[in-house]
Amino acid sequence: SGFNGIGHMDTMLRGRHHIGHYKEGEEFIQNVFHVLFLLFSGKEKSNLSICWLQYEISKVVQCLQAKNKKKLKAQGRKSKKLAKNLLKAPDNRNHLSLWKLYAYLEWLLGNIDDARKVFDTALCTAGTGGLKSPQLCSLSLLYAQLEVELLESIEGAVMSRAVHILTKLAESGPYMPYSGQVLSVNILKARKTYEHALQDYLSKTPVSDQDQVSDANQLVNLVGCYALFQYLTLGIDAAVLIYAQTSEKLEAPGPQTCENTGENFGIQNFPTALEAVTLLHTNLLRFHMKISVYPLNPLREALTEALKRYPSNQSLWRSYIHIQRKSHSASKARRFFDGVTRSTNSLEPWLFAIQAEQMRKKLTENVQRADVGEIHSTIPETGLTNRIVALFEHAVQSENGTHCPLLWRMYLNFLV
């Protein structure tokens, strides 16, 4: 019960229950954090605090996905207590990244008003760096994104809290909490500021590797804020245009390949700027389709292009599977999976191809087993079963697949 319980396999269903965090494994991880916490100081300690809080948030997200209200309440109490203790440390009081995570935690737990207070407090104390401050940009972007997700439709979004946040960020003045309206003249000024800031960023060349990393992150936050601002004030086409222009700039191989392309934006900077911008782009399209009528094709094209380039990005694959479930023809998706698995060594395409087929199998079985009085249709769906087994066989023969415990466990689980 000790060591094998440390990894948690939340992809597997055991009976009806998701396998969550084991008690022994959980105690072990908490002990590691407590011991490490005494060894670090200064910036390292702040970074460790961020890791710890991110880990706590991941557990809250797991409770939300499992829809376990009782567990969520208990987990929420523990995580909030930790967050408050971390923020009490003198080094962390002005650490915006920690404030951001704490506000996000409150938001996930459904305490929207409390989360807004935390965000507003953090923005008020953050100073007036505006678009020049990476932490301020990142904080404002998350706050605005969360506010946008509350919108029922895009009509009247110009007066929303999200627009207020993004406008204030561009003004570089002291932050004032939202009072219910946003002035049109401020929106116009902010649009000009964003435009110039983005132009400056895309034309500047980073000096050192460390600069490249922070510049890449800052560029992503800036593009995210500007595109979201355009989306709320002008509509989806204006936002997509920003993403298209940025991607084009990052892809263009200039004379100084190292400095101007997203590909070489600092080796240790993961994900690269271009990948992160693509993710923002596809997420915005998915959100827009949720709240209004919009064709599926732009999203499908953006995802297939992105996945050819980043075959190991799990978020992109999740979005791809999500939109493929809506189409009745599986052949297109199968051809695409087949093409990607041939051209890359990464395992993600295999795992997601298998998951897509398993979802299809489940759907078919649910339809076939629809109750008709006492009679159940019991025609087994052998075609899909054989296809899934074949995918597993190919996957475990690949170089990375042979050494992937998750893949073997999924295979055994399926055969059982």
TORZALO-699690 format. One line per field, with one value per residue (C-alpha): residue in one letter; x, y, z. Coordinates in Angstrom, 1 decimal, padded with zeros to 4 digits. Layout:
residu <- [A  ...]
east <- [X  ...]
north <- [Y  ...]
up <- [Z  ...]
//
This chain:
residu <- [S  G  F  N  G  I  G  H  M  D  T  M  L  R  G  R  H  H  I  G  H  Y  K  E  G  E  E  F  I  Q  N  V  F  H  V  L  F  L  L  F  S  G  K  E  K  S  N  L  S  I  C  W  L  Q  Y  E  I  S  K  V  V  Q  C  L  Q  A  K  N  K  K  K  L  K  A  Q  G  R  K  S  K  K  L  A  K  N  L  L  K  A  P  D  N  R  N  H  L  S  L  W  K  L  Y  A  Y  L  E  W  L  L  G  N  I  D  D  A  R  K  V  F  D  T  A  L  C  T  A  G  T  G  G  L  K  S  P  Q  L  C  S  L  S  L  L  Y  A  Q  L  E  V  E  L  L  E  S  I  E  G  A  V  M  S  R  A  V  H  I  L  T  K  L  A  E  S  G  P  Y  M  P  Y  S  G  Q  V  L  S  V  N  I  L  K  A  R  K  T  Y  E  H  A  L  Q  D  Y  L  S  K  T  P  V  S  D  Q  D  Q  V  S  D  A  N  Q  L  V  N  L  V  G  C  Y  A  L  F  Q  Y  L  T  L  G  I  D  A  A  V  L  I  Y  A  Q  T  S  E  K  L  E  A  P  G  P  Q  T  C  E  N  T  G  E  N  F  G  I  Q  N  F  P  T  A  L  E  A  V  T  L  L  H  T  N  L  L  R  F  H  M  K  I  S  V  Y  P  L  N  P  L  R  E  A  L  T  E  A  L  K  R  Y  P  S  N  Q  S  L  W  R  S  Y  I  H  I  Q  R  K  S  H  S  A  S  K  A  R  R  F  F  D  G  V  T  R  S  T  N  S  L  E  P  W  L  F  A  I  Q  A  E  Q  M  R  K  K  L  T  E  N  V  Q  R  A  D  V  G  E  I  H  S  T  I  P  E  T  G  L  T  N  R  I  V  A  L  F  E  H  A  V  Q  S  E  N  G  T  H  C  P  L  L  W  R  M  Y  L  N  F  L  V]
east <- [000.0  003.0  005.1  002.9  000.2  002.3  001.6  -002.0  -003.6  -006.6  -007.2  -008.4  -011.9  -012.2  -015.8  -017.6  -014.8  -011.9  -008.7  -007.6  -004.7  -003.7  -003.4  000.2  001.3  -000.3  001.4  004.8  004.3  003.3  006.3  008.6  007.2  007.5  011.1  012.1  010.5  013.0  015.9  015.2  015.1  014.4  013.4  013.7  011.3  008.8  009.1  008.5  005.5  004.1  004.6  003.0  -000.1  -000.4  -000.3  -003.1  -005.1  -004.7  -006.4  -009.3  -009.7  -009.8  -012.6  -014.5  -014.1  -015.3  -018.2  -017.6  -019.0  -018.1  -014.5  -014.3  -015.4  -012.7  -010.0  -011.0  -010.5  -007.1  -005.9  -007.1  -005.4  -002.1  -002.5  -003.1  -000.1  002.2  001.0  001.7  005.5  007.2  008.9  005.6  003.4  004.1  004.5  001.9  002.1  001.1  -001.8  -002.9  -003.0  -004.9  -007.5  -007.8  -008.3  -011.1  -012.7  -012.5  -014.2  -017.1  -016.3  -016.5  -016.9  -014.0  -011.8  -012.6  -011.6  -008.3  -007.7  -008.6  -006.3  -003.4  -003.9  -004.2  -000.9  000.9  002.0  001.8  004.0  001.2  002.1  005.8  005.3  005.1  003.5  000.8  000.0  -000.3  -002.5  -004.8  -005.1  -006.3  -008.7  -010.2  -010.4  -012.3  -014.7  -015.2  -016.2  -019.1  -020.6  -023.8  -023.2  -020.9  -023.6  -022.9  -019.5  -018.0  -019.2  -018.1  -015.6  -013.2  -012.9  -012.4  -009.5  -007.8  -008.3  -006.8  -003.8  -003.1  -003.4  -000.5  -002.1  -003.2  -005.9  -009.5  -012.0  -014.9  -017.7  -020.2  -019.2  -016.2  -015.7  -015.5  -012.6  -010.6  -011.3  -009.9  -006.8  -006.2  -006.5  -003.8  -001.5  -001.9  -001.2  002.1  003.2  002.8  004.6  007.5  007.7  007.6  010.4  012.8  015.6  016.3  019.8  020.5  018.9  017.3  015.8  014.4  012.5  010.9  010.3  008.6  006.3  005.6  004.8  002.3  000.6  000.5  -001.0  -003.6  -004.7  -004.8  -006.7  -009.2  -009.7  -010.4  -012.7  -014.8  -014.9  -014.9  -015.7  -014.1  -012.6  -010.6  -009.2  -008.3  -006.5  -004.2  -003.3  -002.7  -000.4  001.6  002.0  003.1  005.7  007.0  007.1  009.0  012.7  014.6  018.3  018.8  016.9  017.6  016.2  013.1  011.4  009.2  011.0  014.2  012.8  015.2  015.5  014.4  011.3  008.5  006.0  007.5  005.8  004.2  002.8  001.3  -000.2  -001.8  -003.3  -004.8  -006.2  -007.9  -009.3  -010.9  -012.5  -013.8  -015.3  -016.9  -018.5  -020.0  -021.7  -022.7  -023.2  -019.9  -018.6  -016.5  -014.0  -011.7  -011.2  -010.6  -008.1  -006.2  -006.1  -004.8  -002.1  -001.0  -001.0  001.2  003.7  003.3  002.2  002.9  000.6  -002.1  -004.4  -004.6  -005.3  -008.1  -009.7  -009.3  -011.0  -013.7  -014.7  -014.3  -017.0  -019.5  -018.9  -020.3  -017.6  -014.6  -012.5  -011.1  -009.9  -008.4  -006.5  -005.2  -004.1  -002.4  -000.5  000.7  001.8  003.9  005.7  006.6  008.1  005.9  003.4  000.5  -001.0  -001.2  -002.8  -005.4  -006.1  -006.9  -009.0  -011.0  -011.9  -012.8  -015.2  -016.7  -017.1  -018.8  -021.2  -022.1  -022.7  -024.9  -027.0  -027.2  -028.1  -031.0  -033.7  -036.5  -038.6  -036.9  -034.9  -031.4  -029.7  -026.4  -024.7  -021.1  -019.2  -016.3  -015.1  -014.1  -012.7  -010.4  -009.3  -008.5  -006.5  -004.6  -003.8  -002.6  -000.4  001.2  001.6  003.4  005.8  006.9  010.1  008.5  005.5  007.4  008.6  005.3  003.6  000.4  000.0  000.5  -002.0  -004.6  -004.1  -004.6  -007.5  -009.1  -008.6  -010.1]
north <- [000.0  002.3  003.1  001.9  004.3  007.4  007.9  008.6  007.3  009.5  008.2  004.9  004.1  001.5  000.6  004.0  005.8  007.6  006.7  009.8  010.6  007.8  008.5  007.2  008.9  012.2  012.1  011.5  014.4  016.7  015.7  016.4  020.0  020.6  019.4  021.3  024.5  024.7  024.4  027.3  031.0  034.1  033.5  029.7  029.6  031.7  029.4  026.4  028.1  028.5  024.7  023.8  025.9  024.7  021.1  022.0  023.6  020.4  018.4  020.9  020.5  016.8  017.0  019.3  016.8  013.9  016.1  015.2  018.1  016.7  016.1  019.4  021.3  019.6  020.0  023.6  024.3  022.7  024.4  027.9  027.5  026.7  029.6  032.0  030.7  031.0  034.6  035.6  034.9  038.3  037.4  036.5  039.4  041.2  038.1  038.6  035.0  033.7  036.2  035.1  031.4  032.2  034.2  031.4  028.9  031.0  031.2  027.4  026.9  029.0  032.1  034.5  037.7  036.7  035.9  039.3  041.0  039.2  040.0  043.7  043.9  042.4  044.8  047.8  046.9  045.9  049.4  051.0  048.8  048.3  046.3  046.4  044.3  040.5  039.6  042.3  041.2  037.6  038.4  040.7  038.1  035.3  037.7  038.8  035.2  034.1  037.0  036.3  032.8  034.1  035.9  034.5  036.1  038.5  041.2  044.1  042.7  046.1  047.3  044.2  043.9  042.1  045.1  047.3  045.1  045.1  048.8  049.7  047.4  049.4  052.8  052.0  054.0  053.0  050.3  051.2  048.5  048.1  050.6  049.3  051.0  051.6  054.9  054.6  057.0  054.8  051.8  053.6  054.8  051.3  049.8  052.2  051.3  047.6  047.9  049.9  047.6  044.5  046.1  047.0  043.5  041.7  044.0  043.8  041.3  039.6  039.9  036.9  033.5  034.6  037.6  035.4  033.3  036.3  038.1  035.0  034.7  038.4  038.3  035.5  037.4  040.6  038.9  037.1  040.4  042.3  039.5  039.2  043.0  043.0  040.0  041.8  045.2  044.3  040.6  037.2  038.2  041.0  038.7  035.9  038.6  039.4  035.7  035.3  038.3  037.2  033.6  034.9  037.0  034.3  031.7  034.0  032.9  036.2  036.7  036.1  032.8  032.5  035.8  036.3  032.9  031.2  027.9  029.1  031.3  029.9  026.1  026.0  028.1  025.6  025.9  028.2  031.5  030.2  027.1  029.1  031.6  028.8  027.4  030.8  031.0  027.6  028.1  031.4  029.8  026.9  029.4  031.5  028.4  027.7  031.0  031.8  030.3  029.9  027.4  024.5  024.6  027.5  025.6  022.3  023.8  025.6  022.5  020.2  022.7  023.1  019.3  018.6  021.1  020.2  016.5  016.2  019.0  017.4  020.4  020.7  016.9  017.2  020.0  018.0  014.9  017.2  018.6  015.2  013.7  016.1  014.7  011.4  010.5  009.0  008.4  012.0  011.9  008.4  009.5  012.5  010.4  007.9  010.7  012.2  008.9  008.1  011.4  011.7  009.6  011.2  008.9  011.4  010.9  007.1  007.7  010.1  008.0  005.1  007.4  008.7  005.1  004.1  007.1  006.0  002.4  003.6  005.8  002.9  000.6  003.1  003.5  -000.3  -001.0  001.5  -000.2  -001.7  -003.2  -006.3  -006.9  -005.7  -005.6  -007.5  -007.2  -006.8  -004.0  -006.1  -003.7  -001.0  -003.5  -004.9  -001.5  -000.5  -003.6  -002.9  000.6  -000.7  -003.3  -000.6  001.8  -000.7  -001.6  002.0  003.0  005.2  003.0  -000.1  001.9  003.5  002.0  003.9  002.5  -001.1  -000.6  000.9  -002.1  -004.6  -002.6  -002.7  -006.4  -007.2]
up <- [000.0  000.2  -002.8  -005.6  -004.4  -004.9  -008.6  -009.2  -012.3  -012.7  -016.3  -015.0  -013.8  -011.1  -010.9  -010.8  -008.9  -010.4  -008.8  -006.9  -004.6  -002.3  001.4  001.8  -001.4  -000.3  003.1  001.3  -001.0  001.9  003.9  000.9  000.7  004.4  004.5  001.4  002.7  005.5  003.1  000.8  001.1  -001.1  -004.7  -004.5  -001.6  -003.5  -006.5  -004.2  -002.7  -006.2  -006.9  -003.7  -004.3  -007.9  -006.6  -004.1  -007.0  -009.1  -006.3  -006.2  -009.9  -009.5  -006.9  -009.3  -012.1  -009.9  -008.8  -005.2  -003.2  000.3  -000.7  -002.5  000.7  002.8  000.1  -000.3  003.4  003.4  000.3  001.4  004.8  003.0  000.6  003.4  005.4  002.3  001.7  005.3  004.8  004.5  001.2  -000.4  000.5  -002.7  -004.9  -007.6  -008.9  -005.5  -005.2  -008.7  -007.7  -004.4  -006.3  -008.8  -006.0  -004.5  -008.0  -008.5  -005.1  -006.3  -004.1  -007.0  -004.9  -002.6  -005.7  -007.2  -003.9  -004.0  -007.6  -007.1  -004.0  -005.9  -008.8  -006.5  -004.7  -007.9  -008.9  -012.3  -014.5  -017.0  -020.1  -019.2  -016.1  -016.9  -013.6  -013.9  -017.4  -016.4  -013.4  -015.5  -018.3  -015.9  -014.2  -017.5  -018.9  -015.8  -016.1  -019.8  -019.0  -016.9  -019.9  -021.4  -024.8  -026.5  -026.7  -024.3  -023.4  -024.1  -020.7  -018.8  -015.9  -018.2  -020.5  -017.5  -016.3  -019.7  -020.3  -016.8  -017.6  -020.8  -019.0  -016.7  -013.9  -010.5  -010.7  -009.7  -009.0  -011.5  -011.1  -013.6  -016.8  -019.1  -021.1  -024.9  -025.0  -022.7  -024.9  -027.9  -026.1  -024.7  -028.2  -029.5  -026.5  -027.1  -030.8  -030.2  -027.3  -029.6  -032.5  -030.1  -028.7  -032.1  -033.5  -030.5  -030.3  -026.9  -025.5  -023.3  -022.9  -019.6  -021.4  -024.1  -021.7  -019.9  -023.2  -024.7  -021.6  -021.7  -025.4  -024.8  -022.0  -024.1  -027.1  -024.9  -023.3  -026.6  -028.4  -025.6  -025.5  -029.3  -028.9  -026.3  -028.0  -031.7  -032.0  -032.8  -036.2  -034.7  -032.1  -034.6  -036.7  -033.7  -033.3  -037.1  -037.2  -034.2  -035.4  -038.8  -037.1  -034.9  -037.7  -040.1  -040.2  -040.3  -040.7  -037.0  -036.7  -033.0  -032.0  -034.1  -034.4  -031.9  -032.5  -031.0  -028.3  -025.6  -025.3  -021.7  -022.3  -022.5  -024.1  -026.8  -027.5  -030.7  -029.0  -026.2  -028.6  -030.6  -027.4  -026.6  -030.1  -030.1  -026.6  -027.6  -030.7  -028.5  -026.0  -028.8  -030.3  -026.9  -026.5  -030.1  -033.5  -035.3  -037.9  -036.7  -039.6  -038.4  -035.1  -036.7  -039.1  -036.4  -034.3  -037.1  -038.0  -034.4  -033.7  -036.7  -035.2  -031.5  -031.4  -027.7  -026.5  -024.4  -024.2  -028.0  -028.3  -025.7  -027.7  -030.9  -029.4  -028.0  -031.4  -033.2  -030.9  -032.6  -036.1  -037.1  -039.5  -037.8  -040.9  -041.1  -037.5  -038.0  -041.0  -039.1  -036.1  -038.4  -040.2  -036.9  -035.3  -038.3  -038.3  -034.6  -031.7  -029.0  -027.3  -026.9  -030.4  -029.7  -026.3  -027.6  -030.7  -028.3  -026.1  -029.0  -030.2  -026.6  -026.4  -029.7  -028.5  -025.3  -027.3  -029.6  -026.7  -024.9  -028.1  -028.6  -025.0  -024.9  -022.8  -024.8  -022.0  -020.8  -024.0  -024.3  -027.6  -027.1  -030.5  -029.5  -031.3  -032.5  -035.2  -032.7  -030.2  -032.9  -033.9  -030.3  -029.8  -033.0  -031.8  -028.5  -030.3  -032.5  -029.6  -027.3  -030.2  -030.6  -028.9  -026.2  -025.9  -024.7  -021.7  -020.8  -017.7  -018.3  -021.8  -020.6  -017.8  -020.1  -022.4  -019.6  -018.3  -021.8  -022.2  -018.8]
//
